């Protein structure tokens, strides 16, 4: 199912820079920019709570109202803080609803594979898909049923069932997921544990250390004689 077009209201911002952006976030606003289609780059600010909620739902396409003008925009970049938790900046790109775009969407696996009843485990290798489609056909995510997968089977990109009008850009032979049996690793006992450890001879060790220490000194004396 194609993504729902979210609506957001923004206003222009005149103060730029990290300090100004922090002040906006402290007030519950989120800084961003809108660009594209050979028009000017416009710094904007929006209600932070609303936009974060919309982004969390997987929204990609927005109808952005800016000072009486409405534009269709695609989320191009979302910046997070150093911990990767808080959204601190969003980039929007102007789009035409009839144009094709490239973007990345989440891949979600659905169902319990038949192979799990035989002791195998589902391993997801690919979590996101790079796709190309019309702006109006952008899916929030792509869901793939894996309930038919048996033990020792592999699903490739070419096996995916995609929404109408959506093209995957990854290699068709790339592995999406697999159902494999997890074998327990047998750890062989170390050789040292097999037999009793040889007791350390303290005096002998010290003598050897003394010889090692004396060797460089003897070499130095020999060098001086030369």
N, C-alpha and C positions, 0 to 999 in steps of 0.2 A: 504494500500500500504506500502510495506517495506521501511525502511529508506534508503536514498541515502548515500553512503559512501563518507564522506568528506575527503579531503586531507589537511595535514598540515605538514610543515617542522619545525623541531626542532634541536637545538644544545645542547650539554651537558653544564652544568654550574658547576663551581668549587666552587664558593663562596656560602655558605649556611647561613641560619639565616634570621630573620625578617628584619634586616637592609639591608642586601644584596638584599633581595627580593624587598624591597621598591625602592632601586636604579634601579633595573631592570624595575619596573613599571614606574618609572619616565622617563625612556628611551623608553617607548612604548612597553616593552616586558612583557610577563607573565610567571612567574615561575610555574613549575609543576614537576611531577614525573611519571615514567612509571615502572610498576612492573608486576609480575605474571608469571605463567608457569615455576616456579622454577628457574627463571633467576634473575640476579642482579637487585636491585632497582637503577634506573638511574635518577638523577636530571636533568631536562631539562628546556629550555626557548624557547618561541615562540613569534611570532608577536601577540600582545595583541588584536589589533583592528580586525584582521582577525578571530581569534579564538572566540572572544566574539560574532561576527556576526554569526558565524557558530552555536554556542551554542544557540543563540537567535532564530534560525530557527528550533530548536528542534532536532538537530543532536545528535546521540548517538555513531555511529560507525565511526571511523577515520582510514585512511591509513596514518600512521605517518612515515615520512622519517627522519632518524637520522644517520647522517654521512655515507651516502651511503647505509644504510640498511633500508628496508621498513618493518613495522610491522603493523598488524591489531590490533587496540586497541578500547576498550570500555570506555567511560567516566564513572568513578566510583564515583567521588566526585567533586563538585564545591564549593569552599569556597568564601564567600563574606565578604565585610568589615562590620564594626559594624552597619552601617545603612542598610545593606542588599541591597545595590545598585550596588557596583562595584565588579567585579570578581577579586579576588586577587591570586587564586591558583587553579590548576586543577590536579586531579589524573587520570591517564590512566591505564587500566589493559589490558595486552596482552590477545588476544583471538584467538581461532581457528574458522574459518568460519563455521565449521561443528558441533560445540558444542552448547548445549542449555544453556541459561543464564537466570538469574532472574534480573528484574529491574522494575522501576516505570516509568510510562508514564502518560501524562495528559489525562483527559477525557473531551471531548467537546460535549455539547448537541446542536443539530441542529433542527431547525424548530419551529413553533408556535403551542403549544398543542391546541386541540379542546376545552379543558376546559377553556382556557383563554377567549373564546367568551361568556362563561357563567359566567364570573366574577371571575373565579379561577386564581390562580397564580402558576407558575412553581417554585418549590423549589429544587435546586440541593444540595444534601447531600454529594455526593462523587465526588471529583474533580480529583482524581488520581487513577490509577489502578496498582496493583502489578501483574506483568505478568511473564510468562516463555515461551520462544520460542527459535528457532534457531537464531544465530547471524544475519544471512542474512534475517530473517523475522521480525526484530525489527521495529515496527511502530513508527513514530515520535510522533503521538498521536492517540487516538481512538475516532472516531466521532460516536455518537449515535443519530439516528433520534427520536424525541419525538412528532412529529406532530400528531400522532394517539392517543395520551393520552387524555382521557376525564376527566371531573371533578371527584374528589375523587378517582383517580387511582394512583397506586404506581408501580414504576419500581424497580426490584431487580437485583442484579448482574447476577442471572441466566437468566434474560431476555435479556441481552446484546447480540448483534450480533457482533461477533469478527472476525478479519481477520483470514484467514486460517493459522493453525499452532500455534496460540496464545492461551495460557491457562491463565485464571485469577486465582490468588491464594487466593483472598478474599473469605469470607463466601458467598455461593450462595444466602443466604437469606438477605444479607446486602442491605439496601436501597440505591439506586442510586439517585433517584429523585421522586418527588410526585407533583401532581396537586391538590391543596387545595384551598378552599374558605377562604379568609382572613376576619374574622369577626371583626367589630369595637368594641373596648372595651368601655363599658359604665362605667364611673367612678361615683360612688354614692357620693353625697355630704357628707362631714364629719359631725359628730354629732355636733361638735362645731359650724359649719357654719349654721346648721339648726335653732338654736335659738340664741338669743342675748347673748353675752359673759357676764359673771358676773363681775361687776366692782370690781377692786381690792381695798381692804380696807388697806390703807398704815399702819395705826396705828396698826391694828390687826396683820398684817404680821410682823411688827417689834417686837410686844409683843411675837408672837410665836417664832421668831428667838431668842429673849432674853431668852425665856424658854429653847429652845434647847441648847443655849450656857451655860445656868446656870446649866443644868442637869449634864454635866460631872464634873463641879466644885463641885456640891453638892455631887456627887458620890465620888470624890476625898477626900472631907473632911470626909465623912463617913468612907472611907477606912483608913484615918489617925487615926481616933478615935479607929478603931479596932486594 
